[in-house]
Amino acid sequence: MSHGEPVAVVAVIHDCAPGLPAFLESVRIATAAPLEIVLAHHGAQPVELADAIDASALRVVETGEVSYGRAANLGVRDTTAEFVALADPAVIWTPGSLDALLAATRRWPRGAAFGPLIQNAQGTVYPSARSVPSLSSGIGHALFGRWLPNNRWTGAYRRAREAPAERTTGWLVDTCVLLRRDAFDAIGGFEADQLVYLEDLELGERFAKAGWHNVYVPSAVVIGGSRQQDAIDRAQLAADRHRSVWAYLSRRYAGWRWWPVRVVLRAGLGARAVVARWLGRGR
């Protein structure tokens, strides 16, 4: 696409988003293209934009208290651009990073989702381009990922040991991702009933099943992003996460022949949830 064509940016926010002014300032120097900015607000109270934010340059879509996936869908559908960047409002875009993602769309005409390199505040690279987990790697990561992060199952799933290079991947963490609008619409967007987490994994799977690619573009760099978890009760977040994982797994391993697997997975998730609550950790 040329710089004369607009690109949309959608951020899902929940009541307050203290990093929003910095997010908006950074995205405006991330591309030379005209910007269409939409805030999808899924909190309980109508959002009030800070005086520091130029409200004339963006729109707010009040989605009500719905899931993240449903809020993101509503935000994307309120845009008109061919490409839509969905990003956490805590993200800081580096100069030219959105243009780098847009350039990759020309190299990958079957690309549906394009993810940048996500750099943590400490300067390390967050493993955001991941494999779709097999049954064995998923169980291994769930059991040992927190306590033994260098185990082989987590390594295979996160692909964290690979040098950053432009490539296709199983799925992209939706902290920041550029979406091809017609591909997103064709598969119906995010699974709206997914509570929290894994909606991005499921989206990547469905893109692949429909013949599209998920593309990692490390030449585009963004910093941070947290889905505003600091404002959410961590015990509730942990409970929601385990319910969300179970909803995903029960759909993936549906049918009578997978019944024994579902029993084992349900028991394992229950035990993991108990341990997580006992340790006071959310992920």
C-alpha positions, 0 to 999 in steps of 0.5 A, a space after each residue: 500500500 502507498 503512504 496515501 492510503 490510510 491505515 487504522 489503529 485499534 486499541 482496546 481499553 478498560 476504563 483507564 489507560 494511563 499509557 494512552 497519550 504516549 501510545 498515541 504520540 508514538 503511533 503518529 511517528 510510526 507511519 507516514 500513512 494517514 491514520 484512523 484511530 479507534 479506541 474500543 472501550 469495554 469498561 463499566 464507565 464511559 471513557 473520558 479522554 485526558 486533556 493531553 489527548 487530541 480527541 479530534 484525531 480518534 473515535 471511541 467505540 463503547 462496547 460495554 462489559 464484553 470479552 476482549 475478543 468481542 471488543 476488538 472485533 467491534 473496534 476493527 469493524 468500526 474502521 474502513 482501512 485495508 489494514 488494521 493494527 491492533 495494539 495494547 495501549 501500553 505499547 510504544 511504537 518505534 519510529 517507522 515501525 508501522 511502516 515496516 509492517 505495512 511494507 511486509 504486506 507487499 512481500 507476503 500477499 497471503 499474509 493475514 497477520 503481521 507481528 513486530 518484534 516486541 521488546 521488553 522495557 529491559 531491552 530483551 525480546 519477548 517471544 511473540 511469534 509462536 508455534 501452535 502447541 501440540 498436545 505434548 508441548 502444550 502439556 509440558 509447557 503448562 506443567 513446567 513453563 513457569 518453574 523451568 522456563 528453559 524446558 524443551 516443551 516451552 522452547 518448542 512452543 515459544 521458539 524463543 531460542 531462534 534468531 529474529 528473522 522474517 518468517 511465517 509462524 503458527 500464531 502471533 501474540 496480539 499485544 501488537 499485530 497488523 491485520 489484513 482486513 479482508 482476511 480477518 472478516 473472512 474468518 469472522 474475527 476473534 472468537 468472541 466468547 474467549 474470556 482472556 488469553 488464547 484468542 490470538 492463538 485461535 485466530 492464528 490457527 483459523 487464519 492458517 486453516 483458511 490458507 493465510 499466513 501469520 508473519 513475524 516481521 522483526 524489522 518492525 520494533 515496538 516496546 512493552 504492552 501489558 493488557 492493563 493487568 495491573 488494574 485487574 484482580 490477579 486471582 480473578 485473572 488466574 481463574 479467567 485464564 484457566 477457564 479460557 484455556 479449558 474453553 479452547 482445549 474443549 473445542 480443539 479436542 471435541 468429540 467422543 474419541 477425545 473424551 479421555 484426553 479432555 478428562 486428563 486436561 481438565 484435571 491438570 488445569 484444575 491442579 495448576 489453577 490451585 497451585 497458581 492461586 496458592 502461589 499468588 501468581 496469575 500466569 
